[in-house]
Each structure stands twice: as structure tokens, then as C-alpha cells.
Amino acid sequence: MNDVAEVLTEKAVEAVVQTPGVDEVAVAAADSFLPVAALQYLVDAVHYYTGLNWWTAIALTTLLIRGITVPLLINQLKATSKLTLMRPQLKEISNQMRGVCLMLPVSNLRLMP
């Protein structure tokens, strides 16, 4: 009886090893929105090519994405600081334009179609 159990377990292990694996990421990404699916494939690629554990691949992918977006962040901060410096001038121009509009007679104001 023990011999039969050993043969069955060995055959079962061989069957599991020979079964082609289903790509879990492809299955998960099939129902996902395009940007989410792209990120899933990116994490899977980092995991596959580096051979790291999943948690390490996720952390590394996060660091890569953060590193790529740093130039965008710097550009946005520069634009925001320029706008902040120009705010008083923009407010003055806006007030001047409102004053001109208030001085015009109603007959001179055209309604846009």
C-alpha cells in the first residue's frame, strides 16, 4: 500500500511540474484599466528580469517611477513659484480690466453668440 501511495504522489508532483503556468499578471491585467494594467506589467517585468521577491520588485518599481517623475515635479514647482510671484501683477491687470468694463456703456458691450 505504501508503494502505491509513493507512486501516486510522485506522479502528482510530476503532473504539477509539467503543467504550463498561467501568467497571473496577464489574468489580473485583463480586467484592469490601461494605466493600471501597464503598471502591473511593469512590476511583473521588474520581478522577472531582476529575480527579486514580489515585495522587493514592487518597492523597486515604486522607486523607479518616483525617480522618473522627479523632473516633472521640479518643473511644476518652478511654474508654481513663478505664478506666485506674478500674482500681484495679475490681480492689478484684472482690476484694470474690470474697471474698463464697468465704464463702458451697456450699448457698447456685445453679447457673444
C-alpha positions, 0 to 999 in steps of 0.5 A: 500500500505504501508503494502505491501511495509513493507512486501516486504522489510522485506522479502528482508532483510530476503532473504539477511540474509539467503543467504550463503556468498561467501568467497571473499578471496577464489574468489580473491585467485583463480586467484592469484599466490601461494605466493600471494594467501597464503598471502591473506589467511593469512590476511583473517585468521588474520581478522577472528580469531582476529575480527579486521577491514580489515585495522587493520588485514592487518597492523597486518599481515604486522607486523607479517611477518616483525617480522618473517623475522627479523632473516633472515635479521640479518643473511644476514647482518652478511654474508654481513659484513663478505664478506666485510671484506674478500674482500681484501683477495679475490681480492689478491687470484684472482690476484694470480690466474690470474697471474698463468694463464697468465704464463702458456703456451697456450699448457698447458691450456685445453679447457673444453668440 
